Amino acid sequence: MFNANGSIIDVPGVKVGHQHDMTSMTGCSVVIPEHPSVCGVDVRGSAPGTRETDLLSAVNAVDKIHALLLTGGSAYGLDAATGVMKYLEQQQIGFDVGVGVVPIVPAAVIFDLSFGDANVRPDADMGYLAAQSASKSRFPDGNIGAGTGATVGKLVGERWRMKGGLGSASITLSNGLVVGAMVVVNAVGEIRDPDTQQVLAGSYDGQGRVQDMLSLMLQNVTDPGPVGTNTTIGIVACNANMNKTQMTKIAQMSHDGLARTIYPVHTMSDGDTLFALATSGVDVSVNLLGTLAAEVVARAVVNGVKAAEGALGVPAWRDLNKE
């Protein structure tokens, strides 16, 4: 069943750490499995910012990762992975190369430079601190870690955007399988509740209403800004027995969760990327696991938007839905 307050940390063998700068409105989030884990990735957006994703291909040699990084700062934010590697190396965690270890840390970025201070981005120090803080402790959704500077609804221009954020969700089955997701929602499009189709956040008209994105597109009034200035990224984790090829398929199926909640999604202005890792333990079919992965991704997207707090004059869902 779905856990009402579920999180990716519900997955056995998974720790999470966050670090952020609330003044400059940027940050990063790290998932560290307790043991090297099989991982796949699927990049659907046309403007991705990634690191070490090629090695996750089924035809390449390295089949396990030691951490995954989600970060703000656009391509500059990839520097945070250096800090994660440094921390892991100090713990003697990494791929054994005979003369030492090389931690495998794939990463993906969002563009948040136009929100907050563009000159402050996640760096190696921030990545190190995020990795150092990784634990099984529960964390809040919203303005945290890589979701600190996330915004949504920029298809008609950034002046009408609303606050996005980081969300998490999980589901547990009676056989012990746990599937969790952590997603940073920074889409050019609007966010919809998949159960009601209600638009939760998107292009704000300044008068308490969220404009219909499709209507705006049909009127040709869109202005998404430069290519690559958005992007939704995330991580699906599970305790299933899977190989890299199978987890690549799970990453692909996970994107259905984005398609159910973000409109439009996988655009030329987004670099949408999802990782999927397995810590092992429970036998399950790829079809079932992929279906559950899409569900927790969708719920994580909704949770991230509903938990986000307005900042720097940009309103959030909760600002428009005060009781």
HELIX and SHEET records of a PDB file:
HELIX    1   1 ILE A    8  ASP A   10  5                                   3    
HELIX    2   2 ASP A   54  LEU A   56  5                                   3    
HELIX    3   3 SER A   74  ASP A   79  5                                   6    
HELIX    4   4 ALA A   80  GLN A   90  1                                  11    
HELIX    5   5 ALA A  124  GLN A  132  1                                   9    
HELIX    6   6 GLY A  145  GLY A  147  5                                   3    
HELIX    7   7 GLU A  158  TRP A  160  5                                   3    
HELIX    8   8 MET A  213  LEU A  218  1                                   6    
HELIX    9   9 LYS A  244  ALA A  259  1                                  16    
HELIX   10  10 VAL A  286  ALA A  307  1                                  22    
HELIX   11  11 TRP A  317  LEU A  320  1                                   4    
SHEET    1   A 5 VAL A  14  ASP A  21  0                                        
SHEET    2   A 5 THR A  26  PRO A  33 -1                                        
SHEET    3   A 5 LEU A  68  THR A  71 -1                                        
SHEET    4   A 5 ALA A 107  VAL A 109  1                                        
SHEET    5   A 5 THR A  50  ARG A  51 -1                                        
SHEET    1   B 6 LYS A  64  ILE A  65  0                                        
SHEET    2   B 6 SER A  37  VAL A  43 -1                                        
SHEET    3   B 6 THR A 273  VAL A 282 -1                                        
SHEET    4   B 6 ILE A 233  ALA A 240  1                                        
SHEET    5   B 6 VAL A 178  VAL A 185 -1                                        
SHEET    6   B 6 GLY A 165  THR A 172 -1                                        
SHEET    1   C 2 PHE A  95  ASP A  96  0                                        
SHEET    2   C 2 VAL A 101  VAL A 102 -1                                        
SHEET    1   D 2 THR A 151  VAL A 152  0                                        
SHEET    2   D 2 MET A 162  LYS A 163 -1                                        
SHEET    1   E 3 VAL A 199  ALA A 201  0                                        
SHEET    2   E 3 GLU A 190  ARG A 192 -1                                        
SHEET    3   E 3 ILE A 262  TYR A 263 -1                                        
SHEET    1   F 2 SER A 203  TYR A 204  0                                        
SHEET    2   F 2 VAL A 210  GLN A 211 -1                                        
END                                                                             
